[in-house]
Amino acid sequence: MKRCLELAGEASDAGEVPVGAVVVRKGVVIGEGYNRRDLDQDPTGHAEVVALRAAGKTLRRWRLDECTLYVTLEPCIQCCGSILLSRIQRLVYGCDDPKAGGVQSLYSLLEDKRLNHRVDVTSGVMAEECGEVLTRFFEGLRRGRKGGEV
């Protein structure tokens, strides 16, 4: 999660919402990313999607069934869909997202028995630190500073 927070800092420095994600397989980082929607002009450029794409390229396959995804913020419904389709085995995330969370805050997509894949979920890992990064960023935006600079 510490590496995810570093990536979130890079996102913030770039003026993006500070979310970082890392994919790990057998103890080795195989993909990482941070939010890049504005940088890439890509509505799907969430940290999770960027990290999943990188992991797929590293493994040279789309199926990430022996992998764990770490992310600072509860994934949205788009990212939950990507997690399910990639067959990620486990998700570990920091803070909840009461406005857009697809794991437990608004929906429970990763545990939906109607779907053909479910994901083991651990939430609340370094939640305070993850939430603070977001709070500082949005406070900075409200004060008119790029990237939430304080």
N, C-alpha and C positions, 0 to 999 in steps of 0.2 A: 504494500500500500504506500510505502514511502516513495517508491519510484513513481507511482501514480500521482502523488502530490507534487513531485518535481515536474512531471509532465503538465499537470494543471497549472503550475507556475509559468511554464513556457507558453501555454495557451493564453494566460492572462497578459503576459508580456506582449503577445501578438494582438491583443485586443479582443480575443475570443473568450467566451464563457469558460472559466477554468475547470475543466473536467479532464482527467487523465485516465488512461486504461492500459493494462498490460495483460498479455496472454502468456501463460506458463504451461509447459509440458514437461513432465518428469524433472521438475526443478530448474528448467532452463527457460529463459525469456525467449519466445519465438515471435512476438509481435507486440508493438506498443504504439500508442497514438494519443493525441489530444484533439479537442474540438478544432475543426478547420472549416466551418461553414462559410465564414466570411473570406478567409484566406483563399479558399479554392472555389468560391461561389458555388457551393455544393450543398443543397438542403439535406443530403444524407451524411454530411461530414461530421458526424458525432464521433467522439473519442472511441467508443466501443466498436463502431463500424470500421474506423481507421485501423484499430488494433487487430480486429478479426481479419481484415484484408491482408495485413502484413503477415499474420500467422499463416494464413492460407498460402501465401507466396513462399514463405519459409519452408512449409511442409510439402508444397507443390500439390496440394489437394484442398478441397473445400471442407471436408469432414474433419472437425476438430474435437472428436469424441473423447480423447484422453487429456483434454486441456481444461485449465481453470482460467477464467477471466476475472481480473481484479479491476475495479473502477471506483472512482471517488464518490460518484452520485448514483443513486438508484436509476437504472436504465428506463428510458421511455418505451412506449409501445413499439416504435420502429426498431429500437435496439433489441428489445425482447424478441421481436420477430427474427432478427438477424442471429441472435443467440440460439434460438430454437432451430433455425434452418442450418446453422453450422454444427449442430449437435454438441455444443459445449457441454461438458460434464458438470462443471461447478461454476457458480458465480459468487464472488465475494465483493461486497460493496460497502462504502462508507456511510454516507448520510442518506436519509429518505428524501424523496422529492414529492411533496404533497400536491404539487400542481400538475405533474406529468408522469409520475412513477407508474410503471407497468408491472412491477414485481409484487408490490404489496400495498402501496399507497392508494392507487386508484383501481388497479386491476391485479389479478394474480395469474398472469399469462404463463409463467414458467411452471406452474403447478396444475394447469388446466388438464384434467383427465380426458378431455375430448381430443386433445392433440396427441400426436404420435411420439412425442419426446417431452421429457420433463428434466428439470435442472435442479441439482442440489444448490440451495441458496444459504449463504451466511451474510447477514446484514449487520450494520453497526460497527464495523471495524474502523477504528480511528475516526468515528463519526464526528466528533467535536472538531478535529483538525480539518476534516473535509468540508464541513459546514462553514467553518471560519473563512476558508479560502473564498468560498462563494459569497459570503456576507461582505467581506472586504471589497471584492470585485464590484458587487452591485452598489455598495455605498459609494465607491469611487465614481461609478457611472452617474449616480444621482448628483454627485458634486461636479460632474462635467469633466472628469479625468479619464483619458483613454486607458483601457485595460485595467481599470480599478486601482490605478496607482494611488498610494496613500501618502 
